[in-house]
Every structure is written in C-alpha cells, then in structure tokens.
C-alpha cells in the first residue's frame, strides 16, 4: 500500500530496519497507491503465482494508507484468500485505523520497547507518538478484532535486558501469538544469537510464542523473484 521510488514512508525509523532509513517520517494518512491500481496489479499477480495469503506491508507503514480498508476488501474479492497486514501498531490508537484493520484476517503488530526512553532509542518514532498510546491502541484493537492478532517483538542488544517487562506488556495485550524475532536480514544492528533468544523465551513461558530461529521459513523466491524479495520481505 506504500510504494515509492524515493524511499520509505513510516511513522518509525527503527534502528534495525532492513529497508534502511525512513525517508519521510509521517503520521498523516493519505493515498499512496490508488485502490484501482491495487486491484489491477493483484489481478495480474494472481494469474502468475500460487498463494496462501495476501499481505499488506510495503516500503513503509501500511496503516498510513488512507485507503487501506477498501484495498483489503478489494483484495479479498479478487483473491479469495485471507488478508494479512504487517504494522508497527503506532496508529492503532486511531479508531479509523482500527476499523480498517478489522477488515483483515491476520494482523501482526509490533512491540519493541518497555518504556518511552527505549521506544525513542529503538523505534525512533515521529515526535507526536508515544509508546503508551501505541500499547493502548493495541489493547483496543485486540478487543475489537475477530481475526488472528500476532505480536512481533524484535530483540536487539538494546532491549534484551527488558525481556521480562516486554513479556508482561505482551500478556496484557493478550495476542493470539507472540513472534520472538531478531534482525536476520541485512541490518546495521547485530542479531542476537540462538542462545540469547533461548534465554529470552523463558520470560514468555505460558504464552503461545514462536522464535525466529525455530520457525519454519516459507520458500517464496520463485514467486516474487530475488530482487523484489530483498526489498519487500519483512517477518515470515
């Protein structure tokens, strides 16, 4: 839903992002790709590939797209497949964003920080965003959403010491699944080792969680091509 040659448009500028620096730090929603174009391109793609799910992500934060809700509806009609959205959750505090996201079948949100200080260091958000609002937005969305809500936590050295606090927040949000991740794609940040992630997992005992080192990776190279895959892929 966000695809620009000039770079990434996002409400965050996460230090670990595999897409590089955020070119435009934004919170105002607007139309980046017209819904009619989304429909046209999806029809072409569906003739060429076999898919299990249609995922909205792009080079930036998909909830910045003002037409996200109608694009999800169109994608369902064309593909007949479940629709997933990958989001940093920063705009879930807005009712209109939550309403758009409820059109999806799977939503994967993001939580990387236990407090505002770490939030600013890791996610480097737009100045108008607060972690407290982001968490509150996720809690509201969790209550409203009838589909599957997963929570991704990207662990790096900066937030590793706060795994207990992050696990406590995750329990309060109560997602269907927690994805324990670390940057394995090209990133300026060192990924944690399997041993380090094993230690972190102990804090999430009793929750339904997946670890990036243990999760099965889907084979998608043939479907989209290596060049596009390097640009578009995020969390499997």
C-alpha positions as CSV (number, residue, x, y, z in Angstrom):
1,X,0.0,0.0,0.0
2,X,3.0,2.2,0.3
3,X,5.4,2.0,-2.6
4,X,7.6,4.9,-3.6
5,X,10.8,5.1,-5.6
6,X,12.0,7.9,-3.3
7,X,12.2,5.7,-0.2
8,X,10.4,4.6,2.9
9,X,7.5,6.5,4.5
10,X,6.9,5.4,8.0
11,X,5.9,6.6,11.5
12,X,9.1,4.9,12.8
13,X,12.7,5.0,11.9
14,X,13.7,1.7,13.6
15,X,17.4,1.3,14.1
16,X,17.2,-2.4,12.8
17,X,15.0,-1.9,9.8
18,X,16.2,-3.9,6.8
19,X,14.7,-1.3,4.4
20,X,17.1,1.3,5.6
21,X,16.5,4.8,6.9
22,X,13.0,6.4,6.8
23,X,12.9,9.0,4.1
24,X,9.7,10.6,5.3
25,X,8.7,10.3,9.0
26,X,4.9,10.7,9.0
27,X,1.7,10.1,10.9
28,X,-0.8,11.8,8.5
29,X,-2.7,9.2,6.4
30,X,-3.0,9.7,2.7
31,X,-3.4,7.7,-0.5
32,X,-0.1,6.4,-1.9
33,X,-1.4,3.7,-4.3
34,X,-5.0,4.2,-5.7
35,X,-7.2,1.2,-4.9
36,X,-8.0,0.7,-8.6
37,X,-4.3,0.2,-9.2
38,X,-4.0,-2.2,-6.3
39,X,-6.9,-4.2,-7.9
40,X,-5.4,-4.2,-11.3
41,X,-1.9,-5.3,-10.2
42,X,-3.3,-8.0,-7.9
43,X,-5.4,-9.5,-10.7
44,X,-2.2,-9.8,-12.8
45,X,-0.2,-11.4,-9.9
46,X,-3.0,-13.9,-9.1
47,X,-2.7,-15.3,-12.6
48,X,1.0,-16.0,-12.2
49,X,1.5,-17.3,-8.6
50,X,0.1,-19.7,-6.1
51,X,-0.5,-18.0,-2.8
52,X,-1.9,-18.8,0.7
53,X,-2.4,-15.3,1.9
54,X,-2.3,-11.7,0.6
55,X,-0.1,-9.5,2.8
56,X,-0.1,-5.7,3.0
57,X,3.2,-4.3,4.0
58,X,5.3,-2.3,1.5
59,X,8.2,0.2,1.9
60,X,6.8,1.8,5.0
61,X,3.9,1.6,7.4
62,X,0.8,0.3,5.7
63,X,-1.7,2.0,8.0
64,X,-0.5,5.3,6.7
65,X,-2.5,4.4,3.6
66,X,-5.9,6.1,3.8
67,X,-7.5,3.6,1.5
68,X,-6.2,0.5,3.4
69,X,-9.7,-0.7,4.4
70,X,-11.1,-0.6,0.9
71,X,-8.0,-2.1,-0.6
72,X,-8.3,-5.0,1.8
73,X,-11.9,-5.6,0.8
74,X,-10.9,-5.5,-2.9
75,X,-8.1,-7.9,-2.3
76,X,-10.4,-10.3,-0.6
77,X,-12.9,-10.2,-3.5
78,X,-10.1,-10.7,-6.2
79,X,-8.0,-13.3,-4.4
80,X,-10.5,-15.2,-2.3
81,X,-7.6,-15.6,0.2
82,X,-7.0,-14.5,3.8
83,X,-5.6,-11.0,4.1
84,X,-2.7,-10.1,6.4
85,X,-1.4,-6.7,7.5
86,X,2.1,-6.1,9.0
87,X,2.0,-2.9,11.1
88,X,4.2,-1.2,13.7
89,X,0.9,-0.5,15.6
90,X,1.7,3.2,16.1
91,X,-1.6,4.4,14.5
92,X,-3.9,1.8,16.2
93,X,-4.9,4.5,18.7
94,X,-6.9,6.0,15.8
95,X,-10.4,4.5,15.5
96,X,-10.4,4.8,11.7
97,X,-7.2,2.7,11.6
98,X,-8.6,0.0,13.8
99,X,-11.7,-0.1,11.7
100,X,-9.6,-0.6,8.5
101,X,-7.5,-3.3,10.1
102,X,-10.6,-5.2,11.3
103,X,-11.3,-5.9,7.6
104,X,-8.2,-8.2,7.6
105,X,-8.0,-11.8,8.7
106,X,-4.5,-11.6,10.2
107,X,-2.8,-8.6,11.8
108,X,0.8,-8.7,13.0
109,X,1.6,-5.8,15.3
110,X,4.9,-4.6,16.8
111,X,6.3,-4.0,20.3
112,X,10.0,-3.5,20.8
113,X,10.2,-1.3,23.9
114,X,9.0,-1.4,27.5
115,X,9.2,2.3,28.1
116,X,9.3,5.7,26.3
117,X,13.1,6.0,26.6
118,X,13.8,2.7,24.9
119,X,11.0,3.4,22.5
120,X,12.7,6.5,21.3
121,X,16.1,4.8,21.0
122,X,15.0,1.7,19.1
123,X,11.9,2.8,17.1
124,X,12.9,6.5,16.7
125,X,9.2,7.4,16.3
126,X,7.6,10.5,14.9
127,X,7.7,13.2,17.6
128,X,3.9,13.0,18.0
129,X,3.9,9.3,19.0
130,X,4.0,7.8,22.5
131,X,4.6,4.2,23.4
132,X,1.7,4.4,26.0
133,X,-0.7,5.3,23.2
134,X,0.6,2.6,20.9
135,X,0.1,-0.1,23.6
136,X,-3.4,1.3,24.4
137,X,-4.3,1.1,20.7
138,X,-3.2,-2.5,20.5
139,X,-5.3,-3.4,23.5
140,X,-8.4,-1.7,22.0
141,X,-7.8,-3.4,18.7
142,X,-7.3,-6.8,20.3
143,X,-10.8,-6.5,21.9
144,X,-12.4,-5.4,18.6
145,X,-10.7,-7.8,16.2
146,X,-12.2,-11.1,15.4
147,X,-9.3,-12.5,13.4
148,X,-5.8,-13.6,14.4
149,X,-3.7,-10.9,16.1
150,X,0.0,-11.7,16.5
151,X,2.6,-9.5,18.2
152,X,6.1,-9.3,16.9
153,X,9.0,-8.3,19.3
154,X,12.3,-7.6,17.6
155,X,15.0,-8.2,20.1
156,X,18.4,-6.5,19.9
157,X,21.0,-5.7,22.5
158,X,19.2,-2.5,23.4
159,X,16.0,-4.2,24.6
160,X,17.4,-7.6,25.6
161,X,17.6,-6.6,29.3
162,X,13.9,-5.8,29.3
163,X,12.5,-9.1,28.1
164,X,10.6,-9.6,31.3
165,X,8.9,-6.2,31.0
166,X,8.1,-6.8,27.4
167,X,6.6,-10.2,28.2
168,X,4.4,-8.6,30.9
169,X,3.1,-6.0,28.3
170,X,2.5,-8.8,25.8
171,X,0.4,-10.6,28.4
172,X,-1.6,-7.5,29.0
173,X,-2.2,-7.1,25.3
174,X,-3.1,-10.8,25.1
175,X,-2.3,-11.6,21.4
176,X,-3.1,-15.0,19.8
177,X,0.7,-15.4,19.2
178,X,4.0,-13.7,20.1
179,X,6.8,-13.8,17.5
180,X,10.2,-13.5,19.1
181,X,12.5,-12.1,16.5
182,X,15.9,-10.6,15.9
183,X,17.3,-9.0,12.8
184,X,18.4,-11.8,10.5
185,X,18.1,-9.8,7.3
186,X,20.7,-7.1,6.3
187,X,20.7,-4.6,9.2
188,X,23.0,-2.2,10.9
189,X,22.2,-3.9,14.2
190,X,23.7,-7.2,15.3
191,X,21.2,-10.0,15.7
192,X,21.1,-11.9,18.9
193,X,22.4,-15.4,18.9
194,X,20.1,-18.5,19.2
195,X,21.4,-18.9,22.8
196,X,20.5,-15.3,23.7
197,X,17.0,-15.8,22.2
198,X,16.6,-19.0,24.2
199,X,17.1,-17.1,27.4
200,X,14.5,-14.6,26.4
201,X,12.0,-17.3,25.6
202,X,11.8,-18.3,29.2
203,X,10.1,-15.0,30.1
204,X,7.3,-15.9,27.6
205,X,6.5,-19.3,29.0
206,X,2.8,-20.0,29.2
207,X,2.2,-17.8,26.1
208,X,1.8,-19.1,22.5
209,X,5.1,-17.9,21.0
210,X,7.3,-18.6,18.0
211,X,11.1,-18.0,17.8
212,X,12.7,-16.8,14.6
213,X,15.4,-19.4,14.9
214,X,12.9,-22.2,15.3
215,X,10.1,-21.2,12.9
216,X,9.8,-22.8,9.5
217,X,10.7,-20.5,6.7
218,X,8.5,-20.4,3.6
219,X,10.0,-20.7,0.2
220,X,8.9,-17.6,-1.7
221,X,11.9,-16.8,-4.0
222,X,10.3,-18.4,-7.1
223,X,7.0,-16.5,-6.6
224,X,8.3,-12.9,-6.5
225,X,11.9,-13.0,-7.6
226,X,15.1,-12.4,-5.6
227,X,15.3,-8.6,-6.3
228,X,11.8,-7.9,-5.1
229,X,12.1,-10.3,-2.2
230,X,15.1,-8.4,-0.9
231,X,13.1,-5.1,-0.9
232,X,9.7,-6.3,0.3
233,X,10.2,-9.1,2.7
234,X,9.9,-8.5,6.5
235,X,8.9,-11.1,9.1
236,X,8.0,-14.5,7.8
